[in-house]
Amino acid sequence: MSIDLSTMDRKDLEKLRKDIDKQIERLNKSDQKAALEAAERAAREHGFSLAELTGGATVKTGRVKSVNPPRYRNPENPSQTWTGKGRRPDWIKTAQEKGEDLSKFEIA
């Protein structure tokens, strides 16, 4: 496709520039999505999630979202943690019902 720019007036050139910028942005998004998918695949092949390798970030729909680190840990089951945000886990509810202080469960 060949376009003779010398025959175009300012309005047509500005429209063409705007169309070109839109197309470049679409291509960039497509390339970013493909790169992200490739990175996720590579991480999985090595037994990791991309979030683990990016320092606590999760990836969803092409956007990177930071993850809150856990602030509390269940001493009876160290794999159970809670960030302190959102719904309280049952082990926190049970401990609070017993009158225990949340600071007991804080991760140092």
N, C-alpha and C positions, 0 to 999 in steps of 0.2 A: 504494500500500500504506500503510495507516494502522495504527499500533500505539498502543494506549492504554497509556501508561507507568504511569498511576496504578493500573492493575489488576495490575501485575507486582510480585512480591516481590524482595528483594535478590538472591537467587540468579539469578533470571531476568534481572534488569537487568545483573548482572555478566557473564552469559553473552552477552547482547546486546552489551555493550560490547566483549567479547573478539572476537566475530564481526565487529563493525564495524571494529575495529583491524586484523584480518586482511585484510578486504576493502580497506581503505584502503592497506595495505602492498602488496597485489597490484596495485592500480591505480597506485600510485607506481612499482612496478617496470616495469609495462607502459608508463607514460608515459616513464620514463627510457630504456627500450629504444627506443621510437619516436624520442625526441629524439636518441639516439646514432646511430641509423640515418640520420636526416635530416642530422646533422652529417657523417657519413662520406660520404653522397651529395654534399653541398655541397662538401666538400674535393675529392672525385674530379672534380667538374665543373670545378674550377679547377686541376686538374692536380697536386694534392697528396694525400698520405695524411693521415689524421687524426693519425697519430703524428708526422709532420713538423710539424704545426701545434700540437701539444700539448707540444712540447719533449722529444721522445724517449720518449713513452709509446705503448704499443700497446694496442689495445682488442680484447678477445676475450670473447665471451659476456657482454657487458654490463659487464665489469669492466675497470678501467684498471690496467695493469701497467707499471711503469717498466722501461726498457730500459737495460742497462749500456752506457755509451759505449765506443767502441773505444779500446784502449790502445796497439795496435801497428798499423803500416802497412807494407805491402810497398813498398820503395823502387822496385822494378822495375815495379810496377803499383799506383799509389796508390789505386785503387778497391778493392783487397783490404785489409781490416782484420780485426782480431781483438780481442775484449774481454779476452782473457787467461783466460777461463773456458771450460770445455767442451773439446771435441776440438780439438787443435792443427791448424791448416791445414797443408797440404803445404809451403808456402813457409817456414813456421816450422820444420817438421821438417827440411827440407833445409838450412836455415841452421844449425841446431843440430848436424846431422851434420858440417857443415864446421867446427864449433867456434866459430861466431860467437856473440857475446853478444846476448841478447834486448834489452838496453838500446839497441842500435843501431837497433832498429825502433820504439822508443817514440815516441808522438805527443807533441810538446811542449805 
